[in-house]
């Protein structure tokens, strides 16, 4: 699908997406490995590095491409066809480059001045996480969870839930080097098993203020990093548009299931009556409906990303209703992919229930993707409804 709202006109988008498409057969060959080892193979990570995928949202001053979100979406839509866990690791690591590109220049120098291929993962605070504001920054201790791609990251952006005295609550991303935390081998899920989304433990680390980026969408046009990095991407409202990191792999997963099911149905003879299943109108109609849902989801993500870029390029901030609509659409795109996957799964029949079936793996992965807080339907739907009717929003990710 052609990417809307590209930030580059020199063919870089098409080149990167073409590299992702070329990797699909390799990823399919390896697709069972991530489920077994609970992380993606290092060869896959190295292939992504060599292809330049991780640099798409990285500042140009540090060797990045500064492309738009459309490039991330279209690459994930290809990689996910081969391996959902691999696509998930790609998008999650890339999004941290975007966050880091919005930080103070000192934080960016620490990360990339000596090695532009340094990666950052992210993590969500556990109940026992302790965050104390101290002179010059924060002191943190406890456990943080769900750090996708932690095996390939030298840094981690700890999410901090802050409640300042003079202002509404907000969430910040605070960078710590791997020397400040210990990874915990606790990721053992039924879906997206290969993402290596393990926990980490921090014991009294100090995080200087310059490594902390408060994600406040109403200040998106003037972030510290945005003042030194010219790319439009650093002026986009993070909470309004950033959850594409979790929805884009679902597009790839649904496309991958379509590939497998269509191939399986070609020439397949029904167990009763000896009919050719591909010739049955009901089969054709269900395939068509699933394909339409996937394309609609994909188009929705691309359009919102293009609209967000156009608004930022005009020097404006999207209003709250628009930002919550983008989050609603992001979640609805995943719901469309879920519906498509459920219908395709049923078409595959009993063979889809075999433990090693790629169709079964994709079905589990796409349901896991739909469970992420940024894609879960109910909170995004109700936040949009509240914004539409001018009601107060309690979720700092929705208020922006």
C-alpha positions in Angstrom: 0.0 0.0 0.0 1.4 3.4 -0.9 2.4 5.5 2.1 0.6 8.7 2.6 2.3 11.8 3.9 5.9 10.7 3.4 8.5 13.1 4.7 11.1 12.1 2.0 10.7 12.3 -1.8 13.9 10.4 -2.7 12.6 6.9 -2.7 14.0 6.0 0.8 10.6 4.9 2.0 10.1 2.5 -0.9 13.6 1.2 -0.6 13.2 0.4 3.1 9.8 -1.2 2.6 11.3 -3.2 -0.2 14.0 -4.5 2.1 11.4 -5.5 4.6 9.4 -7.3 1.9 12.5 -9.2 0.9 13.0 -10.5 4.4 9.5 -12.0 4.7 10.5 -15.5 3.5 13.5 -15.6 5.9 11.3 -14.5 8.8 8.7 -17.2 8.0 11.5 -19.8 8.0 12.5 -18.6 11.5 9.0 -17.9 12.8 8.8 -20.9 15.2 12.2 -20.0 16.8 11.0 -16.9 18.7 8.2 -18.9 20.3 10.7 -21.4 21.5 13.5 -19.1 22.8 11.1 -16.3 23.8 13.0 -13.6 22.0 13.8 -13.0 18.3 17.1 -14.6 16.9 20.0 -12.3 17.0 20.4 -12.9 13.2 17.0 -11.2 12.7 18.0 -8.2 14.8 21.2 -7.9 12.9 19.3 -8.1 9.6 17.1 -5.2 10.8 20.2 -3.2 11.8 21.9 -3.8 8.4 18.7 -2.8 6.6 18.6 0.5 8.4 15.1 -0.2 9.9 16.0 1.0 13.4 17.2 4.4 12.2 13.9 5.5 10.6 12.9 7.8 13.5 16.4 8.5 14.7 17.7 12.1 14.3 19.7 12.7 11.1 22.5 14.4 13.1 23.1 10.9 14.6 22.9 8.9 11.3 19.1 8.5 11.3 16.6 8.9 8.5 14.0 11.1 10.2 11.2 9.6 8.1 7.6 9.7 9.0 5.3 7.2 10.8 4.1 5.9 7.4 7.5 4.3 7.0 7.2 2.5 10.3 3.7 1.4 9.5 4.5 0.0 6.1 7.7 -1.8 7.2 5.8 -3.4 10.1 3.0 -4.4 7.6 5.7 -6.4 5.7 7.8 -7.8 8.6 4.6 -8.9 10.4 3.7 -11.1 7.5 6.8 -13.1 8.3 7.0 -13.0 12.1 4.8 -11.0 14.5 7.3 -11.0 17.3 10.0 -9.6 15.0 7.7 -6.8 13.8 6.8 -6.0 17.4 10.5 -5.7 18.5 11.2 -3.5 15.5 8.4 -1.0 16.2 9.0 -0.9 19.9 12.8 -0.2 19.6 12.2 2.4 16.8 9.6 4.3 18.9 12.2 4.8 21.7 14.5 6.4 19.1 11.6 8.8 18.5 11.2 9.6 22.2 15.0 10.0 22.6 15.0 12.4 19.6 12.7 14.6 21.6 15.0 14.7 24.6 17.6 17.2 25.7 20.7 17.1 23.4 22.9 15.8 26.2 20.8 12.7 26.4 21.1 12.2 22.7 24.9 12.6 22.8 25.1 9.9 25.5 23.2 7.6 23.3 24.5 8.1 19.8 27.6 10.2 19.7 29.9 7.2 19.6 27.6 4.5 18.2 24.5 5.4 16.1 23.3 1.8 16.4 22.7 1.9 20.2 19.1 0.9 21.0 16.7 1.7 23.9 13.9 -0.4 25.1 11.1 0.8 27.4 9.3 -0.6 30.4 6.1 0.0 32.5 6.4 0.5 36.3 5.2 -2.3 38.6 3.3 -1.6 41.8 6.5 -1.7 43.9 8.3 0.8 41.7 9.5 3.9 43.8 10.2 7.2 42.1 11.5 10.1 44.2 12.3 13.5 42.9 15.7 14.6 44.1 18.1 17.5 43.4 18.9 17.4 39.7 16.6 14.5 38.7 15.0 11.3 40.1 16.0 8.4 42.3 14.3 5.2 41.2 14.0 1.6 42.6 11.8 -1.4 42.0 10.6 -3.4 39.1 9.5 -2.3 35.6 7.7 -4.7 33.2 7.0 -5.5 29.6 10.3 -4.3 28.1 10.0 -5.6 24.5 13.4 -6.0 22.8 15.4 -5.6 26.0 17.9 -8.3 24.8 19.1 -5.9 22.1 19.0 -2.6 24.1 21.8 -0.9 25.9 19.4 1.6 27.5 15.9 1.5 28.9 13.3 4.3 29.1 11.6 3.7 32.4 8.1 5.1 32.4 7.5 7.4 35.3 4.1 8.4 36.5 4.5 11.9 37.9 2.1 13.9 39.9 3.5 17.4 40.1 2.1 19.9 42.7 1.4 22.6 40.2 -0.1 20.7 37.3 -1.9 17.6 36.1 -0.3 14.1 36.3 1.9 13.2 33.4 4.0 10.3 32.2 7.7 10.7 31.6 10.3 8.4 29.9 13.6 8.4 31.9 16.7 6.8 30.3 18.9 4.5 32.3 22.0 2.5 31.0 22.0 -1.2 31.3 24.5 -1.0 34.0 21.8 0.5 36.2 19.3 -2.4 35.9 19.1 -6.2 36.0 16.9 -8.0 33.4 14.5 -10.6 34.8 13.7 -13.7 32.8 9.9 -13.7 33.3 8.4 -13.4 29.8 6.4 -16.6 29.1 3.1 -15.8 27.4 0.9 -17.5 24.9 1.0 -14.6 22.4 3.9 -12.6 21.1 6.2 -15.0 23.0 9.2 -14.1 20.9 9.2 -10.4 21.9 11.4 -11.0 24.9 9.2 -8.5 26.8 10.9 -9.2 30.2 11.0 -7.2 33.4 13.9 -5.3 34.9 14.9 -4.4 38.4 16.5 -1.1 39.4 18.1 -0.6 42.8 18.5 3.1 43.7 19.5 4.5 40.3 19.9 8.2 39.8 18.4 9.6 36.6 19.5 13.2 35.8 16.8 15.6 34.6 18.2 15.9 31.1 17.5 12.2 30.5 13.9 12.6 31.4 11.3 13.5 28.8 7.8 14.4 30.1 5.3 13.4 27.4 2.9 16.3 27.3 1.1 16.6 24.0 0.3 20.2 24.5 4.0 20.9 24.4 4.7 18.7 21.4 5.6 21.6 19.1 8.4 22.7 21.4 10.2 19.7 22.8 13.9 20.0 23.7 14.8 17.6 20.9 12.5 19.3 18.5 14.5 22.5 18.8 17.6 20.9 17.4 16.2 18.1 15.2 14.2 19.6 12.2 12.2 16.5 11.3 8.4 16.8 11.6 8.3 13.6 13.6 9.7 15.4 16.7 6.8 17.8 16.7 4.0 15.2 16.7 1.8 14.7 19.8 3.2 11.5 21.2 0.1 10.1 23.0 -2.2 11.1 20.1 -0.3 9.3 17.4 2.5 7.2 19.0 0.5 3.9 19.6 1.1 3.0 15.9 4.0 1.0 17.4 1.5 -1.5 18.7 -1.1 -1.4 15.9 1.2 -1.6 12.9 2.4 -5.1 13.7 -1.2 -6.2 13.8 -1.5 -5.2 10.1 1.4 -7.4 9.3 0.1 -10.3 11.3 -3.3 -10.1 9.7 -1.7 -10.0 6.2 0.4 -13.0 7.1 -2.6 -15.0 8.2 -4.3 -14.1 4.9 -1.2 -15.3 3.0 -1.2 -18.7 4.9 -4.9 -19.3 4.6 -5.2 -18.4 0.9 -2.3 -20.6 0.1 -3.8 -23.4 2.2 -7.1 -23.1 0.4 -5.6 -23.3 -3.1 -6.6 -26.7 -4.5 -7.8 -27.9 -1.1 -10.6 -30.4 -1.3 -13.4 -30.4 1.3 -13.7 -33.5 3.5 -17.3 -33.9 2.5 -18.4 -34.0 -1.1 -15.0 -33.5 -2.6 -15.7 -29.8 -3.4 -12.8 -27.5 -4.2 -13.0 -25.0 -1.3 -11.6 -22.1 -3.2 -14.5 -22.3 -5.7 -17.1 -21.9 -2.9 -18.8 -18.5 -2.9 -18.9 -18.5 1.0 -15.1 -19.0 1.1 -14.6 -16.3 -1.5 -16.8 -13.8 0.4 -15.1 -14.4 3.7 -11.7 -14.0 2.2 -12.9 -10.8 0.6 -14.3 -9.4 3.8 -11.2 -10.1 5.8 -9.0 -8.5 3.1 -11.2 -5.4 3.1 -10.9 -5.1 6.9 -7.1 -5.4 6.7 -6.9 -2.8 4.0 -9.3 -0.4 5.8 -7.2 -0.7 9.0 -4.0 -0.1 7.2 -5.4 3.0 5.4 -6.8 4.4 8.6 -3.3 4.3 10.3 -1.7 5.9 7.3 -4.3 8.7 6.9 -4.1 9.7 10.6 -0.3 9.7 10.4 -0.4 12.0 7.3 -3.0 14.3 9.0 -0.9 14.5 12.1 2.2 15.4 10.1 0.3 18.1 8.1 -1.0 19.7 11.2 2.5 19.8 12.8 4.1 21.1 9.6 1.6 24.0 9.7 2.9 24.8 13.2 -0.4 23.8 14.9 -1.3 21.4 17.6 -4.1 19.0 17.0 -7.0 19.6 19.5 -7.9 17.1 22.1 -10.9 15.6 20.3 -8.6 15.0 17.2 -5.9 13.4 19.3 -8.4 11.0 21.0 -9.9 10.2 17.6 -6.5 9.2 16.4 -6.2 6.9 19.4 -9.7 5.6 18.8 -8.8 4.8 15.2 -5.6 3.2 16.2 -7.4 0.8 18.4 -10.2 0.2 15.9 -7.7 -0.7 13.3 -6.5 -3.5 15.5 -10.1 -4.6 16.1 -10.6 -4.8 12.3 -7.5 -7.0 12.1 -8.8 -9.2 14.9 -12.1 -9.7 13.1 -10.3 -10.6 9.9 -8.0 -13.0 11.8 -10.9 -14.7 13.5 -12.7 -15.2 10.2 -9.6 -16.6 8.5 -8.8 -18.8 11.4 -12.2 -20.4 11.1 -11.7 -21.0 7.4 -8.5 -22.9 8.1 -10.4 -25.6 10.0 -8.9 -28.1 12.4 -5.4 -27.9 11.0 -5.2 -24.3 12.4 -5.4 -25.8 15.8 -2.3 -27.9 15.5 0.3 -26.7 18.1 2.9 -25.8 15.4 0.5 -24.2 13.0 1.7 -20.8 11.8 -2.0 -19.8 11.6 -2.5 -20.6 15.3 0.7 -18.7 16.2 -0.5 -15.6 14.3 -4.0 -15.9 15.9 -2.4 -15.9 19.4 0.0 -13.1 18.5 -2.7 -10.8 17.1 -4.8 -11.3 20.2 -1.8 -10.3 22.3 -1.3 -7.2 20.3 -4.9 -6.2 20.9 -4.4 -6.5 24.6 -1.7 -3.8 24.8 -3.0 -0.7 26.7 -2.5 1.5 23.6 -4.6 -0.7 21.4 -7.3 -2.0 23.9 -10.6 -0.8 22.5 -12.7 0.1 25.6 -10.4 2.8 27.1 -9.7 4.4 23.7 -13.4 4.4 22.8 -14.5 5.9 26.1 -11.7 8.5 26.1 -12.9 9.7 22.6 -16.5 9.8 23.8 -15.5 11.9 26.8 -13.5 14.3 24.7 -16.3 14.6 22.2 -18.8 15.6 24.9 -16.3 17.8 26.8 -16.1 15.6 29.8 -13.0 15.3 32.0 -10.4 12.7 31.2 -8.6 11.0 34.0 -6.0 9.2 31.8 -2.9 11.4 31.3 -2.2 9.5 28.0 -5.6 10.7 26.7 -5.4 14.3 27.9 -2.0 14.9 26.4 
